[in-house]
Amino acid sequence: MKNKRGAETQTLMLALALVVVVGLVFWPTLRLPFLQDDFSLLRLFQQDQVAQPVVLLSFFSVGKAIFYRPLAKACLLAMYALFGDRVWCFHLAALAIHAANAWLVGRIVFSLTRDRVIAACTALIYAAAIAIHLDTLAWVVGIYDLGGALCFLLSMQLYIERKVAWSGLVCFAGCLFKESVIVLPLILLWYELLLADHPAGWMAFLRARWRGVAWFSLLMGSIAAIKAWQLSQPVVAGAGPYRFAVDGVLDNTGLYLKWMSQSFYQFWYLGSHLSVLALLLAVVLTGTERKVGKHSRQLFFLLGWLLVGLLPVIFFAHHAYRYYATYSLPAYICLILCVAKWGAARLLEKELPGAVLVVAVCAVALVFSVGQGRQVYAEGMQEATLADGSNMLINRAAVLNTVHDALLPLAATLPPESVVFVGGVDLWGFDQGAGPVFRLGDKEVHVYSLDSLRAAGGRLFSPLLVEDEASGFAGLPGDKQGLFALEWVDGRLARVAGW
């Protein structure tokens, strides 16, 4: 009874510590506006209530799209129904999900290692790892990876607890948040081969769990069929940045290992290829024993999880981002801490120095993550920290806030539902017609880049708003009410001559 109460107390303390750490590192996200990809979904959500059920059903339609993420979009629609345009509520919900993900990381690591120090430190470092989670928590569509990671981790823990059918259902749900979750069955199979306890043998396990295994396989087969059909469509196959290439796999693997190493220390890291070699060398030196023991199997499982978790992204020839490492990051952190603790214990023949080393590494990682967070959020339009492999969302947020503040004095002169073209600043939306939307009092202002304007036949038009110049806008004042062009000059917005 005492042991159970002690375990519950430790679990509660870890949960509180995770909330504090997430708050310390990421609290400035609460001040960020809607960004980039968010606007394309907001345009759908802002329809009247009669149209919303149609929008919800459209999310689950298997069309000719690169991505199929209906649960993530449905989740955002529900959040919009609750929160409206209050973007800080979306961010607060995202931080809560992230803290829950970190707590699940601790549960899984403890289930694998039975080591509370390594489990707690892995969870804390994962929660604070701004080098990986910055983009995911900066924009509202980060729910794709937050929800996917929640299902990924929960499914893994349920499987370890031998709740196979529930694990399969949660994994299926995760695939409807983010495609990357589809590799989880491979990781679970690796778990069965290396770590699962089969006292009566494999056949006895299958006989006892065959219904759950069959259910899991059926769900994963349906997801695989959906993705295979989508990838076969001409609009998707070989498309743009998501084109697959084998020749860059080693470079991409090293790149993700390099970025994940910044979860420990953000101001220096090994080069890409050296990261791969150093990781493999550490595992071999620490895991090699006269016979394959428990620690060796745990290390090789973590290494397999780490590499399989990267499979959905390492084949992208020209599309590598830090947050893609979300699903491999727990294995990477745990692997490093296990190598540190078990390596120290093996050298010194004592357990305590290894535990002290792990706690020290965790403390350093947390301090630097908090410091790095303060630095990157303060940089604004001069964002340079952790800029490689990111969408520069802190920069884009600062640009949007600056444009919003500059438009406020002009609000009285703008008709309702105005369209404003702004030059000299970087405004970007994920798809056509989905640029930033500002609410200035009771007025809604749609803002686009002035660079999108084209001239043809004495008329101006924007391909973001109309398909051709025939249906475009005349370039004389008053020809279209609510159409304005502004340019950023000497730190302020000024009307463009002739508009």
C-alpha positions in Angstrom: 0.0 0.0 0.0 2.8 2.4 0.9 4.6 1.6 -2.4 1.4 2.3 -4.3 0.9 5.6 -2.6 4.5 6.6 -3.1 4.2 5.7 -6.9 1.0 7.8 -7.1 2.8 10.8 -5.4 5.7 10.5 -7.7 3.4 10.4 -10.7 1.5 13.5 -9.5 4.8 15.4 -8.9 6.1 14.5 -12.4 2.8 15.8 -13.9 3.1 19.1 -12.0 6.7 19.4 -13.0 5.9 18.9 -16.6 3.2 21.6 -16.5 5.7 24.0 -15.0 8.4 23.2 -17.5 6.0 23.5 -20.5 4.9 26.9 -19.1 8.4 28.2 -18.5 9.6 27.3 -22.0 6.5 27.9 -24.2 4.3 30.5 -22.4 5.0 33.1 -25.1 3.1 31.0 -27.6 -0.1 32.3 -26.0 0.6 35.7 -27.5 1.1 34.4 -31.1 -1.6 35.1 -33.7 -3.1 32.6 -36.2 -0.3 31.8 -38.7 0.3 30.6 -42.2 -1.5 27.2 -42.6 -4.1 28.3 -40.0 -5.9 30.7 -42.3 -7.0 28.1 -44.9 -8.9 26.2 -42.1 -10.2 29.4 -40.5 -11.8 30.3 -43.8 -13.8 27.0 -43.7 -14.7 27.3 -40.0 -16.0 30.9 -40.3 -19.0 29.8 -42.4 -22.4 29.9 -40.9 -23.6 27.1 -38.6 -25.7 25.5 -41.3 -22.6 24.9 -43.5 -20.5 23.5 -40.6 -21.9 19.9 -40.7 -21.1 19.8 -44.5 -17.6 21.0 -43.7 -17.2 18.3 -41.1 -18.3 15.6 -43.4 -16.0 16.9 -46.1 -13.0 16.2 -43.8 -13.8 12.5 -43.9 -14.1 12.3 -47.6 -11.2 10.4 -49.2 -10.3 12.7 -52.0 -7.4 13.3 -54.2 -5.4 15.1 -51.5 -1.8 14.5 -50.3 -2.9 14.4 -46.7 -5.9 12.7 -45.0 -6.2 14.1 -41.5 -10.0 14.2 -40.8 -9.8 13.8 -37.0 -7.3 16.7 -36.7 -9.5 19.0 -38.7 -12.6 17.9 -36.8 -10.8 18.6 -33.6 -9.9 22.1 -34.7 -13.5 22.7 -35.9 -14.8 21.7 -32.4 -12.2 24.0 -30.8 -13.3 26.9 -33.1 -16.9 26.2 -32.0 -15.8 26.6 -28.4 -13.2 29.3 -28.7 -14.1 31.3 -31.8 -11.3 33.7 -32.8 -9.6 33.7 -29.4 -6.3 32.2 -30.6 -4.8 32.1 -27.1 -7.3 29.4 -26.2 -6.1 27.2 -29.1 -2.5 27.7 -27.9 -3.5 26.9 -24.3 -5.1 23.6 -25.4 -2.0 22.8 -27.4 0.2 23.3 -24.4 -2.0 21.0 -22.3 -1.8 18.3 -25.0 1.9 18.7 -25.2 2.2 18.3 -21.4 0.1 15.1 -21.6 2.3 13.8 -24.3 5.4 14.3 -22.2 3.7 12.5 -19.3 2.9 9.5 -21.5 6.6 9.5 -22.6 7.5 9.1 -18.9 5.0 6.2 -18.5 6.4 4.4 -21.6 10.0 4.8 -20.6 9.3 3.5 -17.1 7.5 0.5 -18.6 10.5 -0.2 -20.7 13.3 0.4 -18.3 11.7 0.2 -14.8 13.9 3.2 -13.9 12.1 6.2 -12.5 15.1 8.5 -12.8 15.5 7.9 -16.5 11.7 8.0 -17.1 11.2 11.3 -15.3 14.2 12.9 -17.0 13.2 11.7 -20.4 9.7 13.2 -20.0 11.1 16.5 -18.7 13.6 16.9 -21.5 11.0 15.9 -24.1 8.5 18.5 -22.7 11.2 21.3 -22.8 12.7 20.4 -26.2 12.0 23.7 -28.0 14.5 22.6 -30.7 11.9 20.2 -32.0 8.5 21.5 -30.7 8.8 25.2 -31.5 6.8 25.0 -34.8 4.3 22.5 -33.5 3.2 24.8 -30.7 3.5 28.0 -32.6 0.6 27.5 -35.0 -2.8 26.1 -34.5 -2.4 23.4 -37.1 0.2 21.9 -34.9 -2.7 19.8 -33.7 -1.7 17.4 -36.5 1.4 16.4 -34.7 0.2 17.0 -31.2 -2.8 14.8 -31.7 -0.8 12.3 -33.7 1.8 12.1 -31.0 -0.8 11.7 -28.3 -2.4 8.7 -30.1 1.1 7.3 -30.9 2.2 7.3 -27.3 -1.1 6.2 -25.8 -1.3 3.3 -28.3 2.2 2.2 -27.4 1.5 2.3 -23.6 -1.8 0.4 -24.1 0.1 -2.2 -26.1 2.8 -2.6 -23.5 -0.1 -3.1 -21.0 -1.4 -5.8 -23.3 -4.6 -3.9 -24.2 -4.0 -4.8 -27.8 -7.5 -4.0 -29.3 -7.6 -0.6 -27.6 -4.1 0.0 -28.8 -5.1 -0.7 -32.4 -8.1 1.7 -32.2 -6.0 4.5 -30.8 -3.3 3.9 -33.4 -6.0 4.1 -36.1 -7.2 7.4 -34.7 -3.6 8.7 -34.7 -3.3 7.9 -38.4 -6.3 10.2 -38.9 -4.3 13.0 -37.2 -1.0 12.5 -38.9 0.4 10.0 -41.4 3.6 9.4 -39.5 1.7 7.3 -36.9 1.4 4.5 -39.4 4.9 3.2 -38.6 3.9 2.4 -35.0 3.0 -1.3 -35.7 6.6 -1.8 -36.8 7.9 -0.4 -33.5 5.4 -2.7 -31.6 6.6 -5.7 -33.6 10.2 -4.7 -32.6 9.1 -4.6 -29.0 7.6 -8.1 -29.3 10.9 -9.4 -30.6 13.2 -7.8 -28.1 11.4 -6.9 -24.9 8.0 -8.6 -24.6 7.8 -11.4 -22.1 6.5 -14.7 -23.6 6.8 -17.3 -20.9 4.5 -19.7 -22.7 5.9 -18.9 -26.2 4.7 -16.9 -29.2 1.9 -19.3 -30.1 0.3 -19.0 -26.6 0.5 -15.2 -26.9 -1.3 -15.3 -30.3 -3.9 -17.7 -29.1 -4.7 -15.4 -26.1 -4.6 -12.2 -28.0 -5.7 -13.2 -31.5 -8.8 -11.1 -31.5 -6.9 -7.9 -30.6 -4.1 -8.7 -33.1 -6.7 -9.3 -35.9 -8.6 -6.1 -35.0 -5.3 -4.1 -34.9 -4.3 -5.6 -38.3 -7.7 -4.8 -39.9 -7.5 -1.2 -38.8 -4.0 -0.7 -40.0 -4.8 -2.4 -43.3 -7.7 0.0 -43.9 -5.4 3.0 -43.3 -2.8 1.5 -45.6 -5.4 1.0 -48.3 -6.6 4.7 -48.0 -3.0 6.0 -48.3 -2.1 3.6 -51.2 -5.2 4.9 -53.1 -4.3 8.5 -52.4 -0.7 8.1 -53.4 -1.7 6.5 -56.7 -3.6 9.6 -57.8 -1.9 11.8 -60.5 -2.3 14.9 -58.4 -0.3 13.3 -55.6 2.3 11.0 -57.1 5.7 12.6 -57.2 4.2 15.9 -56.0 6.5 18.8 -55.2 8.4 18.8 -51.9 7.0 15.5 -50.9 8.8 13.6 -53.7 10.6 10.6 -52.4 14.3 10.1 -53.0 16.6 7.3 -51.7 19.9 9.1 -52.3 19.4 11.6 -49.4 18.4 9.2 -46.7 21.7 9.2 -44.8 21.9 13.0 -45.0 18.4 13.4 -43.7 18.9 10.9 -40.9 22.0 12.8 -39.7 20.1 16.1 -40.0 17.3 14.9 -37.7 19.8 13.4 -35.2 21.6 16.7 -35.2 18.4 18.6 -34.4 17.4 16.1 -31.7 20.8 16.6 -30.1 19.8 20.2 -29.4 17.2 18.9 -27.0 20.1 18.6 -24.6 22.3 21.6 -25.6 21.0 24.0 -28.2 24.1 26.1 -28.9 26.3 23.4 -30.4 25.8 20.0 -32.0 27.7 17.4 -34.0 27.6 17.5 -37.8 25.0 15.3 -39.5 27.2 12.3 -40.3 29.1 12.5 -37.0 25.8 12.4 -35.2 25.0 9.1 -36.8 28.4 7.6 -36.0 28.5 8.9 -32.4 25.1 7.4 -31.7 25.9 4.0 -33.1 29.3 3.9 -31.4 27.7 4.8 -28.0 25.1 2.0 -28.3 27.7 -0.6 -29.4 30.1 0.3 -26.6 27.5 0.3 -23.9 25.3 -2.5 -25.1 27.9 -5.0 -26.0 28.2 -7.7 -23.3 29.4 -11.3 -23.3 25.8 -12.3 -23.9 22.9 -10.2 -25.0 21.5 -8.9 -21.8 18.5 -6.8 -20.7 20.2 -3.5 -21.2 21.4 -4.4 -24.7 17.9 -5.4 -25.7 16.5 -2.1 -24.4 19.1 -0.1 -26.2 18.5 -1.8 -29.5 14.8 -1.4 -29.1 15.2 2.3 -28.6 17.5 2.5 -31.6 14.9 0.7 -33.7 12.1 3.0 -32.4 14.3 6.0 -33.2 15.0 5.0 -36.8 11.6 3.6 -37.7 10.0 6.8 -36.3 11.9 8.7 -39.0 10.9 6.4 -41.9 7.9 8.6 -43.0 10.2 11.7 -43.4 13.8 10.7 -44.2 12.9 9.9 -47.9 11.7 13.5 -48.6 14.2 15.0 -51.0 13.5 18.6 -50.2 11.3 18.7 -47.2 12.9 18.4 -43.8 11.6 20.1 -40.7 12.6 19.8 -37.1 9.1 19.0 -35.8 9.1 15.8 -38.0 11.3 14.3 -35.4 8.5 14.4 -32.8 7.8 10.6 -32.9 11.5 9.6 -32.6 12.5 12.1 -30.0 11.4 10.1 -26.9 13.5 7.2 -28.1 16.5 9.5 -28.8 16.4 11.2 -25.4 15.9 7.9 -23.5 18.7 6.2 -25.5 21.2 9.0 -24.6 20.2 8.9 -20.9 20.4 5.1 -20.7 23.8 5.1 -22.3 25.0 7.8 -19.8 23.6 6.0 -16.8 24.5 2.4 -17.7 27.9 3.5 -19.1 28.8 5.3 -15.9 27.6 2.4 -13.8 29.6 0.0 -15.9 32.8 2.1 -15.6 32.5 2.9 -11.9 30.7 -0.3 -10.8 28.2 1.8 -8.9 24.6 2.8 -9.6 24.5 6.2 -7.9 27.0 8.1 -10.1 25.0 7.1 -13.2 21.8 8.4 -11.6 23.5 11.7 -10.6 24.9 12.1 -14.1 21.4 11.6 -15.7 19.8 14.2 -13.3 22.7 16.6 -14.1 22.2 16.2 -17.8 18.5 16.8 -17.4 19.0 19.9 -15.4 21.4 21.4 -18.0 19.0 20.5 -20.8 16.1 22.3 -19.0 18.1 25.4 -18.2 19.2 25.8 -21.8 15.7 25.1 -23.2 14.2 27.8 -21.0 17.0 30.2 -22.1 16.6 29.3 -25.7 12.9 29.8 -25.5 13.3 33.3 -24.1 15.8 34.1 -26.9 13.9 32.8 -29.9 10.5 34.3 -28.9 12.2 37.7 -28.3 13.9 37.8 -31.7 10.7 38.5 -33.6 11.3 39.6 -37.2 15.1 39.0 -36.6 14.5 35.3 -35.9 17.7 33.4 -36.3 17.8 30.9 -33.4 16.9 27.4 -34.5 16.0 28.8 -37.9 17.3 25.9 -39.9 14.6 23.3 -40.4 11.8 25.6 -39.2 9.0 27.5 -40.9 10.2 30.8 -39.3 6.9 31.1 -37.5 8.2 33.5 -34.9 9.3 35.9 -37.6 5.9 35.5 -39.4 4.0 36.1 -36.2 6.0 39.4 -35.6 5.2 40.5 -39.2 1.5 39.8 -38.8 1.4 41.7 -35.4 3.3 44.6 -36.9 0.9 44.8 -39.9 -2.1 44.5 -37.6 -0.9 47.4 -35.4 -0.1 49.5 -38.5 -3.6 49.0 -39.9 -5.4 50.0 -36.7 -5.1 53.8 -37.3 -6.5 53.2 -40.8 -9.5 51.2 -39.5 -11.9 54.1 -39.6 -11.3 54.6 -43.4 -11.6 51.0 -44.3 -15.0 49.7 -45.5 -16.3 46.4 -44.0 -14.6 43.3 -45.4 -11.8 45.2 -47.1 -9.1 43.6 -49.1 -5.6 45.1 -48.5 -2.4 44.4 -50.4 0.7 45.2 -48.4 4.2 45.5 -49.9 7.6 45.3 -48.3 6.7 42.6 -45.8 6.6 38.8 -46.0 2.9 37.7 -45.9 2.3 34.1 -46.6 -0.7 31.7 -46.6 -0.7 28.0 -47.2 -3.1 28.0 -50.2 -4.6 30.6 -52.6 -7.1 32.9 -51.2 -6.2 32.1 -47.6 -4.1 35.1 -46.5 -4.2 36.7 -43.1 -7.5 38.0 -41.8 -7.6 40.7 -39.2 -10.6 41.9 -37.2 -10.3 45.6 -36.6 -13.2 46.4 -34.4 -16.3 45.3 -36.3 -14.5 45.1 -39.6 -12.9 42.1 -41.3 -9.8 42.9 -43.3 -8.2 40.4 -45.7 -4.5 41.0 -46.3 -2.3 39.8 -49.1 1.1 40.5 -50.5 1.4 43.4 -52.9 3.8 41.1 -55.0 0.8 39.0 -55.9 -0.8 41.8 -58.0 -0.4 41.5 -61.8 -1.2 44.0 -64.6 -2.8 42.9 -67.9 -4.8 44.9 -70.4 -4.8 48.0 -68.3 -6.3 46.2 -65.3 -4.8 44.9 -62.1 -5.7 41.5 -60.7 -4.4 39.0 -58.2 -4.3 35.3 -58.9 -4.8 34.7 -55.2 -8.3 36.1 -55.5 -9.4 35.7 -59.1 -8.3 33.2 -61.8 -7.6 35.7 -64.6 -7.5 39.4 -65.5 -11.0 39.3 -67.1 -12.5 39.0 -63.6 -9.9 41.1 -62.0 -10.0 44.5 -60.3 -9.6 47.9 -62.1 -6.6 49.9 -61.1 -8.3 53.2 -60.4 -9.5 54.5 -57.0 -13.1 53.7 -56.3 -13.5 51.0 -59.0 -13.8 48.4 -56.2 -14.8 49.5 -52.8 -12.7 48.1 -50.0 -9.6 47.4 -52.2 -6.5 49.1 -50.9 -2.7 48.9 -51.6 -0.3 49.8 -48.9 3.5 49.6 -48.7 5.9 49.4 -45.8 8.1 52.5 -46.0 10.4 53.8 -43.3 8.8 51.6 -40.6 5.2 52.4 -41.4 2.4 51.6 -43.9 1.6 54.2 -46.5 -1.0 54.2 -49.3 0.4 53.3 -52.7 -0.1 56.2 -55.2 -3.1 55.6 -57.5 -5.1 53.5 -55.0 
